[in-house]
Amino acid sequence: MVDGDETEGRVDRPRRADARRNQKTLLDAAAAVFVRSGVEAPVRDIAAEAGVGTATIYRHFPTRADLIIGVYRHQVDACAAAGPELLASSPTPYTALARWIDLFVDFLVTKHGLAGVLQSDNAGFETLHAYFLDRLVPVCTDLLDAAATAGEIRSDLSAYELMRGVGNLCIGAENDPRYDARRLVGVLVTGVRRTE
């Protein structure tokens, strides 16, 4: 290379399949530990869950914030990918919507702990929130449109409204064993069905 920008001319290569799998394993393990023990759980617990050494985690995620952001993005991406898969494999678009909302609830209940830690970095939190909306609103829109086109649900509901309503029903659910957010969300999702 000649003097100048060292990145000039370098081609970003996609990560190998095994590297993507390894990172997915780490992120899944971190998410599981965060659900059980909170986002301040020791890295050694995450390493044990993933079946790797702590050095492997630090190599991929040098700081706890990097790991938390990685888990958050990973969960958003998984929820986004699930929408089209559910639409293709479910017996009806409404069934796909209801199943996707269940996954969205799982994500929201674990996300609140992640978001709480990230809010100290307001700019970073806003970037992640924008990522969340950019990835998930179109997926929910597609599910709603398919169910409305099939005549299964009312057609005057926007994805943002539904997601916001579900999100509000999930607030605090992780801290109150007497509150069943999933049951209330089920009532909401049943309420969008056409009854005629």
C-alpha positions as CSV (number, residue, x, y, z in Angstrom):
1,M,0.0,0.0,0.0
2,V,1.1,3.5,-0.7
3,D,0.9,6.5,1.6
4,G,-2.6,7.7,2.3
5,D,-5.7,6.2,3.6
6,E,-5.0,2.5,4.5
7,T,-8.7,1.6,3.9
8,E,-8.7,2.9,0.4
9,G,-9.0,0.1,-2.1
10,R,-9.7,-2.5,0.6
11,V,-12.8,-4.6,-0.1
12,D,-15.1,-5.5,2.8
13,R,-15.6,-9.2,2.6
14,P,-18.6,-10.9,4.0
15,R,-17.9,-12.8,7.1
16,R,-17.5,-16.6,6.8
17,A,-20.6,-18.7,7.6
18,D,-18.9,-20.1,10.7
19,A,-18.0,-16.7,11.9
20,R,-21.6,-15.5,11.5
21,R,-22.8,-18.7,13.3
22,N,-20.3,-18.1,16.2
23,Q,-21.4,-14.5,16.6
24,K,-25.1,-15.6,16.5
25,T,-24.3,-18.2,19.2
26,L,-22.7,-15.5,21.4
27,L,-25.6,-13.1,20.9
28,D,-28.2,-15.7,21.6
29,A,-26.3,-16.7,24.8
30,A,-26.0,-13.1,25.9
31,A,-29.7,-12.5,25.3
32,A,-30.7,-15.6,27.3
33,V,-28.4,-14.6,30.2
34,F,-29.7,-11.0,30.1
35,V,-33.3,-12.3,30.4
36,R,-32.4,-14.5,33.4
37,S,-30.0,-12.2,35.2
38,G,-30.1,-8.7,33.7
39,V,-27.7,-6.8,31.5
40,E,-25.2,-6.5,34.3
41,A,-24.7,-10.3,34.4
42,P,-21.0,-11.4,34.5
43,V,-19.4,-12.0,31.1
44,R,-18.3,-15.4,32.4
45,D,-22.0,-16.4,32.6
46,I,-22.5,-15.5,29.0
47,A,-19.3,-17.3,28.0
48,A,-20.5,-20.5,29.8
49,E,-23.9,-20.2,28.1
50,A,-22.2,-19.9,24.7
51,G,-19.6,-22.6,25.4
52,V,-16.7,-20.3,24.8
53,G,-14.0,-18.5,26.8
54,T,-14.5,-14.9,28.0
55,A,-11.7,-13.8,25.6
56,T,-13.8,-14.9,22.7
57,I,-16.6,-12.6,23.9
58,Y,-14.2,-9.6,24.4
59,R,-12.7,-10.3,20.9
60,H,-16.1,-9.8,19.4
61,F,-17.5,-7.2,21.8
62,P,-14.7,-5.2,23.6
63,T,-17.1,-3.4,25.9
64,R,-20.4,-4.3,27.7
65,A,-22.1,-1.5,25.7
66,D,-20.9,-3.2,22.4
67,L,-22.4,-6.5,23.6
68,I,-25.7,-4.9,24.6
69,I,-25.9,-3.1,21.3
70,G,-25.1,-6.3,19.5
71,V,-27.8,-8.2,21.3
72,Y,-30.3,-5.5,20.7
73,R,-29.6,-5.4,16.9
74,H,-29.5,-9.2,16.7
75,Q,-33.0,-9.4,18.3
76,V,-34.4,-6.7,16.0
77,D,-33.0,-8.5,13.0
78,A,-34.4,-11.8,14.2
79,C,-37.9,-10.3,14.7
80,A,-37.7,-8.6,11.2
81,A,-36.7,-11.9,9.5
82,A,-39.5,-13.7,11.2
83,G,-42.3,-11.7,9.6
84,P,-41.9,-12.9,6.0
85,E,-41.1,-16.4,7.2
86,L,-44.4,-16.5,9.2
87,L,-46.4,-15.0,6.4
88,A,-45.1,-17.8,4.1
89,S,-45.6,-20.7,6.5
90,S,-48.8,-19.8,8.5
91,P,-52.3,-20.9,7.4
92,T,-53.6,-17.4,7.3
93,P,-52.1,-13.8,7.3
94,Y,-53.9,-13.2,10.6
95,T,-52.2,-16.2,12.2
96,A,-48.9,-14.9,10.9
97,L,-49.6,-11.5,12.4
98,A,-50.6,-13.0,15.8
99,R,-47.5,-15.2,15.9
100,W,-45.2,-12.3,14.9
101,I,-46.8,-10.2,17.7
102,D,-45.9,-13.0,20.1
103,L,-42.3,-12.8,19.0
104,F,-42.4,-9.0,19.2
105,V,-43.7,-9.2,22.8
106,D,-40.8,-11.6,23.7
107,F,-38.4,-9.0,22.2
108,L,-40.0,-6.1,24.0
109,V,-39.9,-7.7,27.4
110,T,-36.2,-8.3,27.1
111,K,-35.5,-5.0,25.3
112,H,-36.6,-2.9,28.2
113,G,-33.6,-3.9,30.3
114,L,-31.3,-3.3,27.3
115,A,-32.8,0.1,26.6
116,G,-32.5,1.2,30.2
117,V,-28.8,0.7,30.1
118,L,-28.4,2.4,26.7
119,Q,-30.5,5.5,27.5
120,S,-27.5,7.0,29.3
121,D,-26.0,7.5,25.8
122,N,-28.9,9.4,24.4
123,A,-27.5,9.7,20.8
124,G,-26.7,6.0,20.7
125,F,-30.2,5.1,22.1
126,E,-31.9,7.3,19.4
127,T,-29.8,5.6,16.7
128,L,-30.9,2.2,18.0
129,H,-34.5,3.2,18.3
130,A,-34.4,4.5,14.7
131,Y,-32.9,1.1,13.6
132,F,-35.7,-0.6,15.5
133,L,-38.4,1.4,13.7
134,D,-36.8,1.2,10.3
135,R,-36.5,-2.6,10.5
136,L,-39.8,-3.6,12.2
137,V,-42.5,-1.1,11.1
138,P,-42.3,-2.3,7.4
139,V,-42.5,-5.9,8.6
140,C,-45.6,-5.2,10.7
141,T,-47.0,-3.2,7.8
142,D,-46.7,-6.1,5.4
143,L,-48.4,-8.5,7.9
144,L,-51.2,-6.0,8.5
145,D,-51.7,-5.4,4.8
146,A,-51.8,-9.1,4.1
147,A,-54.4,-9.7,6.8
148,A,-56.5,-6.7,5.7
149,T,-56.4,-7.8,2.1
150,A,-57.5,-11.3,3.2
151,G,-60.4,-9.6,5.0
152,E,-59.3,-10.9,8.3
153,I,-58.7,-7.6,10.1
154,R,-59.9,-4.1,10.0
155,S,-57.9,-2.0,7.5
156,D,-57.6,1.3,9.4
157,L,-54.8,0.3,11.7
158,S,-51.2,1.4,11.1
159,A,-48.2,-0.7,12.0
160,Y,-46.8,2.0,14.2
161,E,-50.1,2.3,16.2
162,L,-50.2,-1.4,16.8
163,M,-46.6,-1.7,17.7
164,R,-46.9,1.3,20.1
165,G,-50.0,-0.2,21.7
166,V,-48.2,-3.6,22.2
167,G,-45.2,-1.8,23.5
168,N,-47.2,0.2,26.0
169,L,-48.9,-3.1,27.3
170,C,-45.4,-4.6,27.8
171,I,-43.9,-1.8,29.9
172,G,-43.0,-3.1,33.4
173,A,-44.1,-6.7,32.6
174,E,-40.7,-8.0,33.5
175,N,-41.0,-6.5,37.1
176,D,-44.5,-7.6,38.0
177,P,-45.3,-11.3,38.3
178,R,-49.0,-10.4,38.7
179,Y,-49.2,-8.8,35.2
180,D,-49.5,-10.9,32.1
181,A,-48.6,-8.7,29.2
182,R,-49.0,-11.5,26.7
183,R,-52.6,-12.0,27.8
184,L,-53.4,-8.3,27.3
185,V,-51.6,-8.2,24.0
186,G,-53.7,-11.2,22.9
187,V,-56.9,-9.2,23.8
188,L,-55.6,-6.4,21.6
189,V,-54.7,-8.6,18.7
190,T,-58.1,-10.3,18.9
191,G,-59.7,-6.9,18.9
192,V,-58.3,-6.0,15.4
193,R,-60.1,-9.0,13.8
194,R,-63.1,-8.4,11.6
195,T,-66.3,-9.7,13.2
196,E,-68.6,-9.2,10.2
